Amino acid sequence: MKLKNSKGFSVIESLIVTVLAAVVILGAYNFYLNQQNFSIGQAKKAQLQRNLRAAIDIMIQGIRRAGYDPEGSGSFGISPESTAAEIRYTLDENNDGLLEAGEEHRFRLDGTTLKYTKDAKVGEPGGSFVWHSVNVAPIEISALGFTYLDVSNPVDGIVDMVGISITGQIKMPLKSEVYETQTLNGKVGLRN
């Protein structure tokens, strides 16, 4: 038995509903992907900030000790061979008043890696000492700079404050060549 007024959906109506449902689902999926990309991007920015802060803190802790000289020999401090791109400093680690191998420390940028050594041999500019990486992938350091200041007694020529500038970058998600870049600056007064 057939009802007189019963109607079903036509093929055209079914196609329109299917297309509209697909558009809504694709829109929701795109929104989800954008939110996920934003969240990952924010996490990467935070990771970059944490790593740069950790790197600058490591440098500050080391450089603050420059010039440690319990014997008062005057042989320790910021090396005159330091440059805007590499800091060299000495401290009397064994408290004997003599500047010896292993008492020179350095920080420098090597490619995109911040490097540190305390095994430097005094007076050997290209010596065979061990460099250690401070930052790790995916963080890349793109610039490192040092400024040397004599703030307590400008006429004595002894550096007693060091400015540090470090710039790092991290590749952002889902974008092939887009990087987030941040720069941190710090100053460290030498204790000695």
N, C-alpha and C positions, 0 to 999 in steps of 0.2 A: 504494500500500500504506500502510495506516494503522497506527501503533503503538498498542498498547492502553493503556499507562500514560503517554502523553505529555499533559501539561497545559500550558496557557498562562496568562497573567495575565488575570484578569477585568477588566472595565471599572472596577469599584470599586477593585481593587488598584492599577490604573494611576493612577486619580485620587488615591488616598492618597499614592502615591509622588511624584506631581507636586506635590501640595500641600506635602508635607514638603520637597521640594527647593526649592520657592519660598520657604518659611519660612527655610530655611538660607541661601539666596542673599540674601534681604532682610535677614536679620540681619547677614550679612557686609557688605553694602552700607551698612547703618546704622552699623556699627562703623567702616568706612572713612570715611564722612562725618564722624562724630564725631572721629576722629583728625585728619582734614584740618582741620576747624574748630578743633580745639585747637592744631594747628601754626600756623595762620594767626593765631589769637588771640595765641599766644606771640610771633610775629614782630611783630605790631602793638604789643604791650606793650613789646617791646625798641625798636621804632621810637620810641614815645612817650618812653621813658627817654632814648634818645640825643638826641632833639630838645630835650627839656627841659634836659639836661645841656649841650648846645651853646648854648642860649639863655642859661643862667645863666653859662656861661663867657664869652660875648660881653659880658654886662653887667659881670662882674667885671673883665675886661680894660679896659673903658672907664672904669668908676668908679674903679678903682685909680689912674688918672692924674689924677683930680680934684684941683684945687689946685696942679697943676704951675705953679710960679712962680719961674723961675730968677733973676729980678731982685729977688725978695723984696718985691714991691709990696703984698702982702696983699690983692689984689683977686680972687683966684681960690680956688675951693673948692666945697663943696656950697652951692647957692643956698638962701636962706631961703624961697624960693617952692616948694621941694620939698614934696611931700605924701606920704602913705602910698601913694598910687596912681601918682605920677609923680615921678621923680627928675630934677632939673636940676643940672648942675654945670658949672663953667668951668675951663679950663686955658689957659695962655699958649702957644698953638701956634706963634707966630712969635717968641717970646722977647724981646718988646719991653717987657714990664711993663704994657701997657695992655690993658684988657678991651675987645675989639672984636667986631664982628659975625663970626659963624662960630666963636667960641670958647666958645659955650655948647652943651652936649650935653644930650639928654633921652632917657629911656626911659619909655614909658607903654603901657597897655593900651587898644586901640581895638577895641571889640567883642570878638572872639576872636583878635585879632592883636596880638602884641607889636610895638611900633613904636619906631624910633630915629631921631633926627636929630642932626646936628652942624651944621646950617645955621641953627640958631635965631638970631634977632636978639635981642641982649641987651635986656631991658626991653620986649619986645613979646610979651605973653602969648598973643595969638592970631595972631601974625605969619604971613606966608605963606612958610613954609619947607617943605622937602621931607622927608616922613617915609618911612622905609624899613621894610619888613616883616622881622622877624627869623625868625619861624616861618612854615612853609608848610603848606598843606593836605596831608594830612587832620588834622594836629595843630591843635587849638583850645586857646587859652589861656583858662582860665575865671577865673583870679584872679592878681593880681600885687600884691605889697606890699613896701614898703620901711620899714625902721626905721633911725633915725639915732642913733648913739651917740658920746659923747665919753668915751672910755675912758682916754686918756693924761693929760688934765688937765681933770677935770670942771668946774672953775670958769671955764675960759676960754670955754666955749660954742662951741668949734670942733669940728665933726663930724670924727672921724678913723676911724670905722668905720661901715659900712653893712650892715645885714642885708637879705637878699633872700629872698622867698618867691614861688615860681611854681607854679601848679597848671595842669596841662594835661589834655586828654582826647582820646581817639580812639574812633571808632565801631568796635565789634567786628563780626566777620563773621557773616553769616547771622542776625543778630538786629537787627531794625529800629531800635530805640531804646535799645540797651544800649551804654554807654560804659565804657571803662577810664579811670580817673582816677588821676593820680599827682601828688604834691606834692614839690618839691625845695626845700631851704633852703640858703642859703650866706651867708657873711660875707666882706666884703672890707675890708681895712685900707687906708686911703689912704696912699700913699707919701710924700706931701708935707705 
